[in-house]
């Protein structure tokens, strides 16, 4: 399962529908395997949709998420007045840093271009 973030720029001042999460979920086709939708409204002009998609690959999950959101934006009237800014699986850097550490904060693998004396 992949968590895909779709970043949207709102194109009007209309309120974000309170049922946006449920509306997006209901637009998903069973074959798309969209398991859960989360809506984040941190700023008035930006919106982040988190779509949990079960897919055989990261690329497939991103394609599914983009298609679902484009379908929602293409409704008449649109589910939301917005445009896609980006769509992708976020990098979870702390997780990968943990994999590269010994648990005490020391890194097994030095940072790129890190002088060995800095370790």
C-alpha positions as CSV (number, residue, x, y, z in Angstrom):
1,X,0.0,0.0,0.0
2,X,1.2,3.5,-0.9
3,X,0.4,6.8,0.6
4,X,0.1,9.3,-2.3
5,X,0.0,13.0,-1.7
6,X,-1.9,15.1,-4.2
7,X,-1.1,18.8,-3.7
8,X,-3.8,21.1,-5.0
9,X,-3.9,24.9,-5.4
10,X,-7.4,26.2,-4.9
11,X,-8.7,28.4,-7.7
12,X,-11.6,30.0,-5.8
13,X,-12.5,31.1,-2.2
14,X,-15.3,28.6,-2.0
15,X,-15.3,26.5,1.2
16,X,-13.7,23.0,1.0
17,X,-16.7,20.6,1.1
18,X,-17.0,19.0,4.5
19,X,-17.7,15.7,2.9
20,X,-14.7,15.9,0.5
21,X,-13.1,12.7,1.9
22,X,-16.2,10.7,1.5
23,X,-17.0,12.1,-1.9
24,X,-13.5,11.2,-3.2
25,X,-13.8,7.7,-1.7
26,X,-17.1,7.1,-3.4
27,X,-15.7,8.2,-6.8
28,X,-13.0,5.5,-6.6
29,X,-13.7,2.4,-8.7
30,X,-13.2,-0.9,-6.8
31,X,-10.4,-1.9,-9.2
32,X,-8.5,1.2,-8.2
33,X,-8.0,-0.1,-4.6
34,X,-8.2,3.3,-2.9
35,X,-8.4,2.2,0.7
36,X,-8.6,5.5,2.5
37,X,-8.6,9.3,1.8
38,X,-7.3,12.0,4.1
39,X,-7.8,15.8,3.6
40,X,-5.3,18.4,5.0
41,X,-6.2,22.1,4.7
42,X,-3.2,23.8,6.2
43,X,-3.4,27.0,4.2
44,X,-6.3,28.7,2.6
45,X,-5.0,28.4,-1.0
46,X,-3.4,24.9,-0.7
47,X,-4.9,21.5,0.0
48,X,-3.2,18.1,0.4
49,X,-5.1,14.9,-0.3
50,X,-3.6,11.8,1.1
51,X,-4.8,8.7,-0.8
52,X,-3.9,5.2,0.5
53,X,-3.7,3.1,-2.6
54,X,-3.0,-0.7,-2.8
55,X,-1.1,-1.1,-6.1
56,X,1.6,-3.3,-7.6
57,X,4.1,-0.4,-7.9
58,X,4.7,3.2,-6.8
59,X,4.1,4.5,-10.3
60,X,0.7,2.7,-10.5
61,X,-0.4,4.1,-7.2
62,X,0.5,7.6,-8.2
63,X,-1.3,7.2,-11.6
64,X,-4.4,5.9,-9.8
65,X,-4.4,8.8,-7.3
66,X,-3.9,11.4,-10.1
67,X,-6.7,9.8,-12.1
68,X,-9.1,9.9,-9.2
69,X,-8.5,13.5,-8.4
70,X,-8.7,14.6,-12.0
71,X,-12.0,12.8,-12.2
72,X,-13.2,14.7,-9.2
73,X,-12.0,18.0,-10.6
74,X,-13.7,17.2,-13.9
75,X,-17.2,16.8,-12.5
76,X,-19.8,19.4,-13.4
77,X,-20.0,21.1,-11.0
78,X,-16.5,20.1,-9.8
79,X,-16.1,18.5,-6.4
80,X,-13.6,21.2,-5.7
81,X,-12.3,24.3,-7.5
82,X,-8.6,23.5,-7.7
83,X,-5.7,22.4,-9.9
84,X,-3.1,19.7,-9.2
85,X,0.3,21.1,-8.3
86,X,2.0,17.8,-7.7
87,X,1.2,14.2,-7.1
88,X,3.6,11.7,-5.5
89,X,4.6,9.4,-2.7
90,X,6.4,11.5,0.0
91,X,9.9,10.4,1.0
92,X,9.9,9.3,4.6
93,X,13.4,10.5,5.5
94,X,13.4,9.7,9.2
95,X,12.6,6.1,8.5
96,X,15.5,5.8,6.1
97,X,17.9,7.6,8.5
98,X,16.9,5.1,11.2
99,X,17.8,2.2,8.8
100,X,21.2,3.8,8.3
101,X,21.9,4.3,12.0
102,X,23.1,2.1,14.8
103,X,20.2,3.2,17.1
104,X,22.5,5.5,19.1
105,X,22.4,8.2,16.5
106,X,25.6,7.2,14.8
107,X,25.4,6.5,11.1
108,X,26.6,3.3,9.5
109,X,26.7,5.0,6.2
110,X,28.3,8.5,6.0
111,X,26.4,11.3,4.2
112,X,27.5,11.9,0.6
113,X,30.7,14.0,0.5
114,X,31.1,13.7,4.3
115,X,34.7,13.9,5.4
116,X,35.5,10.7,7.3
117,X,37.0,12.8,10.1
118,X,33.5,14.3,10.6
119,X,32.0,11.0,11.7
